Amino acid sequence: MRNPPPGNTGTKPRGTPMSNQSKPTHEPVMLHRIVELLAPVLQEPGSVLVDCTLGLGGHALALLQAAPHARLIGIDRDEFALKVAEDRLADYSNRVRVYHAVFDELPYLLQDAGVDEVNAVLMDLGLSSMQIDEPGRGFSYMHDDPLDMRMDTGGGRSATEIVNIVSEAELAKLLRELGDEKYAVRIARSIVAARNIEPITTTGQLVDVIDAAIPKGIESRGHSAKRTFQALRIAVNRELEALENTLPVALDALAPGGRLAVLSYHSGEDRRVKRAFAEVTEDQAPRGLPVVPKELQATHIALTRGAELPTEAEIELNPRAASARLRAVERVA
Ligand SMILES: C[S@@+](CC[C@H](N)C(=O)[O-])C[C@H]1O[C@@H](n2cnc3c(N)ncnc32)[C@H](O)[C@@H]1O
C-alpha cells in the first residue's frame, strides 16, 4: 500500500525512470547480521519495522520473510527506488506501507500510519548501487551526465547549482568537511576558474576540472573525483542534517526492547551515529554518584561493540560494502 506523506512531498513530480532495460540491482550490506539483530524483536503479531532507507527493499524483504507477523513502514526519498521496492515486496503488500519522504519526517509518518511505537528501525545510509549506476542521475564520476545528484529529483538544489553558485571558500570547506578532500582548496580554486569561463553542468566537466587540480603521481587515493563527488552529494541531499535530526526521533520511537540499527558509509555519518548512541547508552549522572537516579540512567544498551565491519568475504563479493560501519542499540524497559 502506497501513501503520500502527510506533508507536501507526496505531490512532487515523478522520479527519473530507469533509462536502460537492465534490472536494477543493489546487494544489501551485512544482510545476515541485520536480520540477526532485528528479526528477533519483530516476532510478535503486530510488530512494526521501519526501514528509513528502503532502497530496493533487499533488507526489508529478508526481514519480512524472517518475521512473518511484522508489518513494514518503508521510507525513501527516491521515488523510483520506491517503485522498484514495491514491486519486489508485492507478495507482502498486505504488510507493507511505503512513503515517499525524507526520513526526518518520521514523526509525521508514524502518526499518519497510526503507530505510537516501533519494534525495529533500520537506516542503511547513502546511495544504492542502482542510483550510482543509473545513467542520468549524476552520482557517478564514471559516466558523463548532467551534474544533478539529487536523490529526490522532484525538488531541491542540484549539484550544478552548488558548483556554480557557492563561493570558493565555501566550496573548499564543503569538500574538506564532507569529502575529507585534502586538495579541497586547489579543487575549489579550479572549479571557480573553470566556471568563470563557462558553467560546469556535467559530471565529465567536473571530473576534468578535478583532474587538472590534483597533483599527479603523489599517492593512490582511488579515483581523483571520488571525494569531491561524495561531498557534493552529501551537500545536495543535506544528508547529515537529516541523519542528525532523525537519530533522536528514531531512538525515542522504539518500544521497550525495540532495536535501531544504522549502517554508515563515511566518517561524518558514523561519528554522528556514535555520538547519538553514546548519549543514550551512558548514564547522564555526574561521575562518582553512588546511586544513579532513574531519569539519568541510560535508556538504551549497545548491541554492537563499537562499529561492526563487513567480513573480507563480503567485501570481495560486494566491494561497495567495504566502507560500511554497523552500530545498533536496544531500548531498555
Ligand atoms: C543504501 S540504499 C538502501 C538499500 C536497501 N537497504 C536495500 O537493501 O535495498 C539507501 C537508500 O536510502 C535512500 N535515502 C538516503 N537518505 C535518505 C533520507 N534522508 N530519507 C529517505 N531516504 C533516504 C536513498 O534514496 C537510497 O534509496
The ligand as a Gaussian input file, in Angstrom:
#p B3LYP/6-31G(d) Opt

LIG

0 1
 C       21.966000       2.142000       0.632000
 S       20.393000       2.400000      -0.042000
 C       19.369000       1.283000       0.836000
 C       19.363000      -0.094000       0.252000
 C       18.394000      -1.029000       0.926000
 N       18.733000      -1.254000       2.314000
 C       18.296000      -2.336000       0.182000
 O       18.598000      -3.383000       0.761000
 O       17.924000      -2.325000      -0.998000
 C       19.927000       3.919000       0.644000
 C       18.551000       4.402000       0.207000
 O       18.148000       5.379000       1.146000
 C       17.589000       6.481000       0.482000
 N       17.860000       7.627000       1.349000
 C       19.055000       8.145000       1.687000
 N       18.904000       9.169000       2.537000
 C       17.576000       9.283000       2.770000
 C       16.786000      10.153000       3.568000
 N       17.340000      11.123000       4.311000
 N       15.447000       9.976000       3.580000
 C       14.867000       8.997000       2.835000
 N       15.564000       8.154000       2.035000
 C       16.897000       8.289000       2.005000
 C       18.275000       6.534000      -0.856000
 O       17.438000       7.171000      -1.808000
 C       18.512000       5.054000      -1.153000
 O       17.470000       4.513000      -1.925000

